[in-house]
Every structure is written in structure tokens, then in C-alpha cells.
Amino acid sequence: MARTASYVPKTDPGVPSFSLGFTDSSQEGASTQETEREKSPEAANLIEQLDSLVQRIASSATKGKNTSPQIQRETGGESSAKFETPRGLYQITDDMKQKCYIWGTRLKEDADGNTNEYEEMCTLIGQGEYILMRMHLASLQAKSDIESQIVSAVCLILNNKNEKRFQEQIYCLPPDIVCMALSDHPNGEFVSPKTKKEFRVEAYPSFIPFIDRKKLTSHPYIFAPVCYAGHWWLWLINTRKRKCQILDPLHKIAPTDERKTINKFTGYVFSRLITYAGGKPLQKAEREKEIKSPYVKISGQKTSYDCAVYEEVDHYRVEYASRILFSEMNTQRDQAIRESSAIRLSKPSSILLSPFCQINSADIKTG
């Protein structure tokens, strides 16, 4: 489902029954949008202002005044921040999602055969500045191997959600360092054939800023996606009990001795990451290289290109694109909203939400 990390971002200043909060976009209706709007601080502030304004108008009418209450003037930027941006954020319809997906995942080619794959599309501001290019988003097209940067972006966004489960219970570990470590230590070899050294977190300075050290050591559960040889699986780490479990949609046990070795090395990497962040290792001394990770029996993967627990996941490619580009963490969010809104489709249809509906740049009109 994904390739290992190849892009270095800028570095500027038991099994828990949890849902990660992503829903099928086809099931999100007006009621959901209203609920999200009511919960947002921007919407609450706006409603409070409107209520105040209504009360002042009513008060003026009661006193027999004909003049309207004075409204404080705002600059264009302030007005945009209070009205335009919240409207774009909290009223994201299925139509907007499909336009966002089409705009974000289509590569354009010029007369010389060059593409815009290196165009910067998204900059997430968290512990550092995490940049996604168009080629990363283009990997969300149907039957494509999703770039690991997309998975990292989703992890960063989930960790930033103002919800108890992500603020106190679950930490989603971005897979960049683990993917690079597996690339440097093929077949789970503890001594890298490239560097002739054992794994050290400090050897990956470009990705360290995107690890939340506090959450990595304080949260009871770590969800850690892992990609190796084009296949993803998920580790569930209980930091309190220092136990690990593996969710693999293709296997109920380690399929080969090589995979067993890879799992041992991966467990060691997780333990070293936790220790680097100031926590306790999953095992002590040499036992850290022999961490046992039983497999959890889950429903099997049905396609060769989507490493997923559930069968029907194609719509999540659309959902990922909109969640990433419309995220509050994205400093280029306004551009994503503007560019997506500008797309004109001759016959907008819910079928376009499927990634299997292939649309080229020639089929898209902007105005």
C-alpha cells in the first residue's frame, strides 16, 4: 500500500477498542456538519457575536431608536479569519471533498513532458514543518501505493485533534523513522550493512522533530503503522504493561522466519524510540532485542493494493485527501479550499467520490 519514506521534510522551528475518528464521507450529512460547527470555538464565537448583535437591535427598537447599533469595523484579514475560513472548514460537503480529491491528486504534464509532481501542496505545522508534495497526494489515486508521507501526515493530524483519546490515551507514531530504519536494516539485521552500526534514533535528525516525546511516554497506547516490502501492518503498544500486539490484514501469524526477525528488530526500534523520549524500554538489556509480539486475528485483506483491516476502504482515499488539505494544521489550507471550490464539473455526482472514477486535468474546468 505504500512505499517507504523517500522525502526529507523541513525541520523548522489488551487491544483498546478505539475509533480513529475517520468516517465514510458518503455518510456525513448536514446533521454531522452542524454538530461539528457547534463544537468549534470559531463557530461558538460567531454565534455569540450574532446573539449580542440581535440583543442590541432589540434593545434599540424597544427604546424607540431608529439608528442601528454601531458595529466595530474590521480589517479584511480579520473578517476573513472570522467568517470565510470557518465557513470553509466546518461546511465541507461531499462535493467539496470530491473536488479536493480531484485537484490534489492529479498530475499535470507540460509540452516537454515535465510534471508538477514536486509542487508543494501542504505544509503541516506541528512540532516542525512537514511538507507534502503533489506526488505524495497523487499516490492516493486508485490502486496506487500510498506514500508513507501520507500516513505520517494523518498521524500528525490525529495527534493534534482536541479529543481526549488523542490527548490522553492514544499516540499515533509517524512511521518515518521506522520505515527508514527498516530500509537501513534489511531483513531485520541489527547491524546495518550500510553503516555497520546498530540502530540509533539520533541517526535520523530530519524526522526527530515530528515525534511528540511527551505523548510518546505519557500515553498508555501507541498505534504504530509499519511498512516493509510494500506491505503495511499496525503495532499496538501498551506502554503501561510493556506489551505489543500486531494487526496484519494478510497474516494471523508471522508468515516467515524473516518476518519474525523483522518484527524483533521493529520492536527494538519502538523500545529505543520510547527510551529516547525519556520513557522506560519495553524490555531490559538484551531482552530488548527479543520483544515478543503476538498477532491479533482480524478480518483478511481483500485487495492487493489496500493494506486495511476492513474490506471497503476505497472511499478513505478521498477522505484522506480532504482531511489533510483542509486540516487546521495546513498553512496552505486556504489555497486548497479556494482551488477546490474553483473546479467546475459538468455533471457532479456522488460516483465521483470513488477513486476508481479516473479524471484527468483535461476534464477539469476552473473559473
N, C-alpha and C positions, 0 to 999 in steps of 0.2 A: 504493500500500500504506500510505502514511502521510501525515498532514498535518504541516506544519511546526510548529516549537515555538511554542506559544501560552501556555505556563505558565512563570513565572519562579520557579525554586526558591529556597529559603532559602540564604543564604551564610554560615552559622555555621561559628565555629571548629570479471632473470628473475622468474617468478611462483613464489613459495615454495609447496611442497606441504604446507601445514599444515592440520590439522583444528582447528576451534574448540572441540571438546570436547563439543558437544551430541549426544546420542544419541536415537534413537527410543525413547520411553518404553515402547512395546509390546515392545521387545527387551531391556529391562532386567529381569533376573531376580534370583533370590536370590544367585547367584554374584557378580554385579556389586555388589550391596549389601554382601555380605560383604567383598569386596575394598576398597570404599570405607571400610568400618568399620574394617578392619585398618590402613588407611593413616592414619586420623585420629588426631591426638595425643590427643584425648579418649578414644577407644576404647583406644589403647595404654596410657594412664594407668590406665584402668579395669581392663584385663586384668592389668596389673602389680599393682594393689591386690588383685585376686582371687587371683592366684598367691601373693602374700605371705600372704594370709589362709589359703589351703589349706595352705601350708607350716607355718604356726604351729599350725593344728589338728592336722596330722600329728605335729608335734613334741610337742605336748601329749599326744597319745594314746600315743606311744612312751614317754614318761616316766611313763605311768600316771596322769596328772592327769585329773580329772573336770570341772574348771572350764574354761569356754570362754575363749579369749583375749579380752582387753579390746579393744573397738573404739572408736576415738575418736568421740565424739558430734559431729554436725554440725548446723548450723542448717538450717532449712527451705530457705533460699536456696541454701546450698552443696550440699545434697542434690539440689535441682532442677537446679543447674548441671551436676553430675557425672553424673546418671542420666537425668532426664527430657528435658533438652534434646538430649543426644547421641542418645537413642532416637528422638526426633522427627526429627532431622537425617539420621541415617545408615540409617534403615529406612523411607525414604519410598517406599511402594509405589505401584503404578499406581492403586489405589483412592484413596489419599491425593491423588495428583495430580489425579484427576478431580474429587474433592470441592473441592480448592483452586481448580481452574479454575472450577467452578460458583459457588463462594462469591465469588470475586474479580471475576468478570466480569458478574454480574447486578445491574442497577439496580432499586431498589425505588421504587415510587411511592405517595405517601400519598393521602388522600381529596381533598386540594386540588390534586392533580396535580403536586406537587413531588417531585423525585427526590433521591437521596443521592449524586449524581454528584460532589459536591465533598468527600465524606468522604475523609479521609487514610487510605490503605491501607498505605503502605510508606514507610519512611524509611531510605535507604541512607546509611551513614556512611563516607565515604572522605576525599577532600581537603576536602569540605564536606558539607552536609546536603542530600541530594537527595530530594525528596518526590514520590511518585506518588499521585494521587487515584483514586477508583474509576472516573471517566470514562476515565482513561488505560488501566486494566486492561480496562475494558469494550470498548475498541477491539480486543481480542484475539478477540472473537466472530467467528463465521464471516462471511466476505465483507465484513468491516469494514475501513476504512482504519486501519491501526495508527498510533497517535500516535507522534511522534518520541521522546517521553519514554521509551517502552518500549525503543526501540533504544538510547537513551543509557544506560538502566539496565542493559541486557545488556552494553554496552561496559564500564561501570564494574565490573560483577561479573567479567567475563572478565579485565580488567586486574588484579584483586585476587587471582586464582587463584594458588595457590602451586605453579606449574608453570614449568619452565624456559622454555618457549616464550613465556609471557606475562611472565615476569620478566626475560628477557634478549633475546628475539627480536622478538616481535610486540607492538605497541601499538595497541589499538583506540581510535580517536579518537571521542569522543562527538560526535554531529552537531549539537548545539545551536547553536553559534556559526556553523557553516557554513550551516545552514538559515536562521538569522536574517539572515545576510549576503546570501543569495540572495533573501530576501524584501525586503530593503532595496535591493538592486541588481538589479531585474528585468531579464531578458534579458541578464544578464551585463554591465551597464553599470558601468564602473569608477568613475564619479562618480554617487553615489546621487541620484536625482531627488527623494528625500525630504529628505536632509540637505545636498545639494550638496557632499558631501565624498567622498573616496576611503575605501576600507575601512581601518579601524584596529581591531586587537584590543581596544584599551582602550575602545572604544565599547560593549563587551558585558561589563560588570563582573559581572553576575549569574552568568554562565556560566564565567568565568575560573577560579574555584576548582575546577572539575571537570576541568581539564586537568592531567595529570601532566607537568610541564615536564621533569623528569629523563628519564622514559621517552620523551617525545616527541623528545628529542635523542639519547638513547643507544641506542635500539633500531634495528636495521637495517631493519625493516619496519613500516610504518604501514598499518593497514587502516582506511579512512575511508569510512563509508557516507554517501551524499549523497541528499537528496530534493528534487525540484523538480517542480512541476506535477503532484503526486500520484504521482510515479514515483521508485523508488529505484534507484540503481546504486552500485557499490563501486569505490573507488580503491585501488590497491595502490601504495604509495610506497616505493621503495628509497632510504633516506636516505644510504647509502654511495655509490651510483652516481648519486644525484640524478636518478633516472628514475621516471616514473609510468606506470601502465597502468590501463585502465578495464575493469571487468567489468559489462556491461549485459545483463540477460537478454532484452531486447527488440531490441537492436541490435548489429550487428557492426562498424558504423562510425557516426560521428556522423550522425544522420538528417537534420539541417537545419543551415543556416548559423547559426541562432540557438543550436542546441546546441553548435556549435563555439565560439561566443563565450562561452557559459555555462561550458564546460569550461576555457577560458583563464582566465576570472575565478576559477573554483573552484581551479584550480592555483595562482593568485596568492594566494588566501586561505590555502591549505595552506602555501605558502612563507612567508607573513607569520607564520603561527602558529608555525612551526618557528623562525623568526628571533626572535620574541617570547620563545620559551622558552630562547633562548641558543644555538641551532644556526645552521648555515650555510643561506642561502637555496637553494632548488632551482635557481635561475638568478640571475645577477648583473644589477644595474641594470635597464635597460628590458627586457631579455630575460626578466625575471621575469613580465612580462605576456604572454609568448608561449610559455609552457610547453607542450610537445607531449606528448600523452597518447594513445598508440595503444590501440585496443580489442583485448581478448583474445576470441578466438572461444570461446563457451561454448554449452551447450545452451539452447534457447529457452524462454521463459516460456510456460506453457500456460494460465494463467488471467488474468483481467483485474484481480484483486484481490490476488494474491500476487506481489510482485516478488522472485522467487527463482531461484537458479541451477538447482535441481532441480525435477522435476515434482511429486513428492509431498511437500508441506510442511505440510499442514493440521495434522498432529499436533504441529508445533512451536509452535502457538499454545497448546496445553495445556502443553507443556514450558516455554515462556517464563514462563507464569503461575507455575508451581511453582518454577522456578529463581529468579525474582525474589522471591517472597513467602517462600520457605524459605531465602533466602540468609543467610549469617552476617553480612553487612553490614546486614541489615534489622533495625533496633531493634524493629520490631513483629512479628518472626518468631514469637514465642511465641503471639501473638494469632492469627496466620494458621494455625498448627498447631492451636490449640485450636478455632477456629471451623470449620476444615475437618473436624476429627475429629467435631465435633458434628452434622454433616449426616447425615441418615438418608435413604437412597434405598430405595424399596420393592423394586426389583429391580436391584441393582448389576450392571453389565455392562460388558465391555470396549468395547462400542459407544459408551458414554458418553464415552470418551476422544476421540471425534471432535467437533470444534466444530460439526459440522452437526447434532448432536443438540441441539435447542433446548429448554432447560428454563427455565421462569420461576420466580420466587420462590415462587409458589403451589404448585409441585411439590416444594419442598424443605421437609423437616421437620427441626427441630433439637431436641436433647434434652440 
